[in-house]
Amino acid sequence: MRLVDLSWEARDPPLPTSALLCPRPVVQRLARTLLRLSEDELGRRLRGVLAEREWMVLLGEYADLPWSDGVSYFGRLEAVPELYLPTTLKPAVAEDLLLAALRPHLPAGPLLYCPHQQLAIPLVEARPLAVGRLTQLAAGTLH
């Protein structure tokens, strides 16, 4: 879902990383990187969801998320744990107000908001990563 632009400023210190947003051109490379992990590691440590056929979101602990060029990293505040925001940016409005503004347009559950793309992605469908699906993504055959 695309939304109107808000003002954002630098966040210091950054939020702890707990998610990443990967654009379609980087998905194949990231899927190949993830396939180096065992199926048990994938299923236990990371959850993912594809959004709007253009984005992949991965959720996990900081130490378990892959670091890669071309992806953006997100975290959440303890006070608003259902809203993932860029780790180094904060909105000019309170995060709980931003969530309240987004909520009527999206299903219940956690969501990721990317201000650069003005994109809100529901995360309720995030599932443990599966080797078969990653293999399709790595080959470019899952759409």
Secondary structure as GFF3:
##gff-version 3
##sequence-region A 1 143
A	DSSP	beta_strand	8	10	.	.	.	ID=ss1
A	DSSP	beta_strand	17	23	.	.	.	ID=ss2
A	DSSP	alpha_helix	24	34	.	.	.	ID=ss3
A	DSSP	alpha_helix	39	45	.	.	.	ID=ss4
A	DSSP	beta_strand	47	51	.	.	.	ID=ss5
A	DSSP	beta_strand	55	59	.	.	.	ID=ss6
A	DSSP	beta_strand	72	77	.	.	.	ID=ss7
A	DSSP	beta_strand	80	86	.	.	.	ID=ss8
A	DSSP	beta_strand	89	91	.	.	.	ID=ss9
A	DSSP	alpha_helix	95	102	.	.	.	ID=ss10
A	DSSP	three_ten_helix	103	105	.	.	.	ID=ss11
A	DSSP	beta_strand	111	114	.	.	.	ID=ss12
A	DSSP	beta_strand	119	122	.	.	.	ID=ss13
A	DSSP	beta_strand	127	128	.	.	.	ID=ss14
A	DSSP	alpha_helix	131	139	.	.	.	ID=ss15
###
